[in-house]
Amino acid sequence: MNALTRSLATYWNSSIGKKTIVAVTGLFLILFLAGHLAGNLVVFLGPDAFNAYADMLHHMLHGAGIWVFRIVLLVMLGAHVIATIQLTRLNRAARQAYQFQGTIQASRSSRMMILSGLTILAFFVYHILHFTVRAGNQYDDPALYSYLLDGRQVHHAWKMVVDGFSVWYVSAFYVVAMTLLCSHLMHGFASVFQTLGLRSKKSAGLLGQLSVAYSLVIWVGFVSIPAAILLFPGYFDQLARSTAP
C-alpha cells in the first residue's frame, strides 16, 4: 500500500473524512436532482421534445457520455449511503454512554436517515433496471417503441415513460421513494453547507427555509409526472395524437 492509498484510507476512516464525503456527494446529488427534474418535465411537452432530449443524452460522446455519468452517479450515491451509515455508527458508539432524551431522539433520526437512504438506493437500482436496462418489459422492442424524429428512427422514450407510469403500483413506489428522498433531502440540504463551512448563525434560518423550499419543489416536480399520467391520461393521448404521422 503506497502513501497515497494509506492517506486516502485514513481520510475515509476518519469522522471528518466521512462527513466531508457525505457533504460533497450530497451536494452532487442535490445538483443532479435539479438537472434530472428539468429533463423529466420535458415529458409534458410531448413526444417530439422528450424523444429529442432523450436521444441527445444517449448520443453524448458517441454514446459513452451517458454511461460515464451513470457510473459516476452510482459511485456518488453508493459512497453517500455507505459513508452516512458508517458515520451514524460512529456517532451511535460515541453516544452509548449518554442516554439522555436528546441523544435517543438523535439516534432515531439517524436510523430514519439510514432507512430512507437505503430505500432511495434500492429505488435507484430499480429505476435503472426499469427504464435503462429495461428488464422484465418490452421497452426495447422496436416494433412498439420506435419513433420517427427528424427523419431518423429513435427510441420512443416518451411512450416508455407514459406506459411505465400508467401502471399504478410503479407510480405508487415512485411517489413513496420521492417522498423519502425529499424527507432525506430536507434534513441533509442544510447539513451539506454546515459541513463545508458555508453555514453560520446568520444564514442558518435562511438555509433551513431553502432546504424546505427546494425539497418541496423537487417533490412536486417529480411526483407531478406519474400523477398526471394516472389522473389525466386524455392529455397524454392528445399529445400522442398530435404528433402521430
C-alpha positions in Angstrom: 0.0 0.0 0.0 1.6 3.3 -1.1 1.5 6.6 0.8 -1.4 8.0 -1.3 -3.6 4.9 -0.7 -2.8 5.0 3.0 -3.7 8.6 3.2 -7.0 8.0 1.4 -7.8 5.1 3.6 -7.0 7.2 6.7 -9.2 10.0 5.4 -12.1 7.7 4.7 -11.9 6.1 8.1 -11.8 9.4 10.0 -15.0 11.1 11.2 -14.1 14.3 9.4 -13.4 12.5 6.2 -16.7 10.7 6.2 -18.6 14.0 7.0 -16.8 15.7 4.0 -17.6 12.7 1.7 -21.2 12.8 2.7 -21.3 16.6 2.1 -19.6 16.6 -1.3 -21.5 13.6 -2.6 -24.7 15.1 -1.2 -24.1 18.4 -3.0 -23.5 16.5 -6.2 -26.8 14.6 -5.8 -28.7 17.9 -4.9 -27.5 19.4 -8.2 -28.2 16.2 -10.1 -31.8 16.2 -8.9 -32.4 19.7 -10.2 -31.0 18.8 -13.6 -32.8 15.5 -13.8 -36.1 17.1 -12.9 -35.7 19.7 -15.6 -35.2 17.0 -18.1 -38.0 14.8 -16.9 -40.5 17.7 -17.1 -40.0 17.8 -20.8 -42.4 14.9 -20.9 -45.2 17.4 -20.7 -44.1 19.0 -24.0 -44.9 15.8 -25.9 -43.1 13.1 -27.8 -41.0 15.3 -30.2 -39.4 17.3 -27.4 -38.9 14.5 -25.0 -37.5 12.0 -27.5 -35.2 14.6 -28.9 -33.9 15.2 -25.3 -33.5 11.5 -24.6 -31.8 10.9 -28.0 -29.3 13.8 -27.2 -28.4 12.3 -23.9 -27.8 8.8 -25.3 -25.5 10.1 -28.0 -23.3 12.3 -25.9 -19.6 11.4 -26.5 -20.8 8.9 -29.1 -22.9 7.1 -26.5 -20.3 6.8 -23.9 -21.2 10.0 -22.0 -24.5 8.8 -20.6 -22.8 5.6 -19.2 -19.9 7.5 -17.7 -22.4 9.8 -16.0 -24.4 6.8 -14.7 -21.3 5.2 -13.3 -20.3 8.4 -11.6 -23.8 8.9 -10.2 -23.9 5.3 -8.8 -20.5 5.8 -7.2 -21.6 9.1 -5.7 -24.8 7.6 -4.4 -23.1 4.5 -3.1 -20.4 6.5 -1.3 -23.0 8.8 0.2 -25.0 5.9 1.6 -22.0 3.9 2.9 -20.3 7.0 4.5 -23.7 8.0 6.1 -24.2 4.5 7.6 -20.6 4.3 8.9 -20.8 7.9 10.3 -24.0 7.1 12.0 -22.4 4.0 13.6 -19.5 6.1 14.9 -21.9 8.7 16.3 -24.0 5.9 17.9 -21.0 4.4 19.6 -19.9 7.8 20.9 -23.4 8.3 22.4 -23.7 4.9 24.2 -22.6 6.4 27.5 -25.2 9.1 27.3 -28.8 8.1 27.2 -30.5 11.5 27.5 -33.7 12.0 25.6 -32.0 14.3 23.1 -29.4 11.6 22.1 -32.2 9.0 21.9 -34.1 11.2 19.5 -30.9 11.9 17.5 -30.3 8.1 17.3 -33.9 7.6 16.0 -33.4 10.4 13.5 -30.2 8.8 12.3 -31.9 5.4 11.9 -34.6 7.0 9.8 -31.9 8.7 7.6 -30.2 5.2 7.1 -33.6 3.6 6.2 -34.6 6.3 3.8 -31.1 6.3 2.3 -31.2 2.5 1.7 -34.7 2.8 0.2 -33.5 5.5 -2.2 -30.6 3.4 -3.2 -32.9 0.4 -3.8 -35.2 2.7 -5.8 -32.3 4.0 -7.9 -31.3 0.4 -8.8 -35.0 -0.4 -9.7 -35.3 2.7 -11.7 -32.2 1.8 -13.7 -33.5 -1.7 -14.3 -36.9 -0.4 -15.3 -36.1 2.4 -17.7 -32.4 1.9 -18.5 -31.7 -1.8 -18.6 -35.4 -2.3 -19.4 -35.5 -5.7 -17.6 -38.8 -7.5 -17.5 -40.6 -5.3 -20.1 -40.8 -4.7 -23.8 -39.4 -1.2 -23.9 -36.6 -2.4 -26.2 -39.0 -3.8 -28.8 -38.6 -1.5 -31.9 -42.0 -2.6 -33.2 -43.6 -1.0 -30.1 -41.1 1.7 -29.1 -39.7 3.3 -32.2 -40.3 6.9 -33.1 -39.6 8.9 -36.3 -37.7 12.1 -35.3 -36.3 14.4 -38.0 -36.3 11.5 -40.5 -34.5 9.1 -38.1 -35.8 6.2 -36.1 -35.1 6.8 -32.4 -36.3 5.1 -29.2 -39.8 6.2 -28.2 -38.7 7.3 -24.7 -41.8 9.4 -24.2 -44.1 6.4 -24.7 -41.9 4.3 -22.4 -42.3 6.8 -19.6 -46.0 7.1 -20.1 -46.5 3.4 -20.3 -44.3 2.8 -17.3 -46.2 5.2 -15.0 -49.5 4.1 -16.3 -49.0 1.1 -14.0 -50.4 2.2 -10.7 -48.1 0.3 -8.4 -45.0 1.5 -10.3 -46.2 5.1 -9.8 -47.0 4.4 -6.1 -43.5 3.1 -5.5 -42.1 6.1 -7.3 -44.1 8.5 -5.1 -43.1 6.7 -1.9 -39.4 6.8 -3.0 -39.6 10.5 -3.9 -41.3 11.3 -0.5 -38.5 9.5 1.3 -35.9 11.2 -0.9 -37.3 14.7 -0.2 -37.5 14.0 3.5 -33.9 12.9 3.4 -33.1 16.0 1.3 -34.8 18.4 3.7 -32.6 17.1 6.5 -29.4 16.9 4.5 -29.6 20.1 2.5 -28.5 22.4 5.3 -26.1 19.8 6.7 -24.1 19.9 3.5 -23.5 23.7 3.9 -22.7 23.3 7.6 -20.1 20.6 6.9 -18.5 22.6 4.1 -18.2 25.6 6.4 -20.8 27.7 4.5 -23.4 27.9 7.3 -23.3 30.5 10.0 -25.8 31.6 12.7 -27.0 34.4 10.5 -27.5 32.1 7.5 -28.9 29.1 9.4 -32.5 30.3 9.2 -32.3 31.1 5.5 -30.7 27.7 4.7 -33.4 26.0 6.7 -36.1 27.7 4.6 -34.2 27.0 1.4 -34.0 23.3 2.3 -37.8 23.1 2.8 -38.5 25.1 -0.4 -36.0 23.1 -2.5 -37.3 19.8 -1.2 -40.9 20.8 -1.9 -40.1 21.9 -5.4 -38.2 18.6 -6.1 -41.1 16.5 -4.7 -43.9 18.4 -6.5 -41.9 18.3 -9.8 -41.1 14.5 -9.8 -44.5 13.4 -8.4 -46.4 15.5 -10.9 -45.3 13.2 -13.7 -46.8 9.9 -12.6 -49.7 11.8 -11.0 -50.6 13.5 -14.3 -50.1 10.3 -16.3 -52.5 8.4 -14.0 -55.0 11.2 -13.4 -55.1 12.8 -16.9 -54.5 10.1 -19.5 -56.5 12.1 -22.0 -53.9 14.9 -22.1 -51.1 12.4 -23.0 -53.4 10.7 -25.5 -53.9 14.1 -27.1 -50.1 14.7 -27.2 -49.6 11.4 -28.8 -52.2 12.0 -31.5 -50.9 15.5 -32.2 -47.5 14.0 -33.3 -48.8 10.8 -34.9 -48.0 10.5 -38.7 
